[in-house]
Amino acid sequence: MTVSFALLMERLWQSDSPETTRDIILSLGFNGLVFQRWSPDYIENWEGRIAEGFLEHYYGAQLDQHCPIAKAIHTWSRSYTFTQARSQPGADTENAQRVERLFQQFGMQDGVVLLTGPNNLRSSVILTSSGPVDKEFEMFGGMLYFAADKLTRQLGPGHPLLTHVPRENPTLSEMQTKILQMQIDHPELSKNEMALALGLSPKTLHAHHKKIAKKNGVTTFAGAVIKKLKES
């Protein structure tokens, strides 16, 4: 760390935006940050900084269902490192190893999950790192929790930075189902060619792509295609 603990705390106190708080947290040596909040009906998500393509692979291949880090979020009441979650009995399965390989592929060897928010609106700040974080978590755990709590308050429910995803993904419309299947059956078509074949404008097709991704709980249309292929 290149600046003092006291200076970092002062910067956190003065931070007036989620982006500034994120940058202060990442200055401790982390390479990624994701914020999530869960209510009974929806998940709010902010990809503060994450390796491009990671979430498409993670959710598209449904690895979140086997991830010991994600499982701990919903069952533990304390903050923890990725290593601690992976070391729990039953976590060392073939699918869990697939998850770990994906994290390593994207430069996320370890990380920290900081649980915040009230029980009825639980939130987490997920930090990733290219190396072990045990020492940093032990040394700066209090500061990290303070920063995570500040970020949670800055990203109040409905904040424009948050992506709002229903916990139970709505059914695709007939047109959206057709668009998704056409992409799978005819990947050689350009977006303009596909729009023409469907009787849509390219702009309307793009709007459908965004809705399909959201309904599938992923961030891009490509992620929705990958998820559909895995399910098939």
Salt bridges, closest charged atoms under 4 A:
ASP23 OD1 - ARG22 NE 2.96
ASP23 OD1 - ARG49 NH2 3.58
GLU44 OE1 - ARG37 NH1 3.04
GLU44 OE2 - HIS164 ND1 3.98
ASP149 OD2 - ARG153 NE 3.13
GLU188 OE2 - HIS186 ND1 3.36
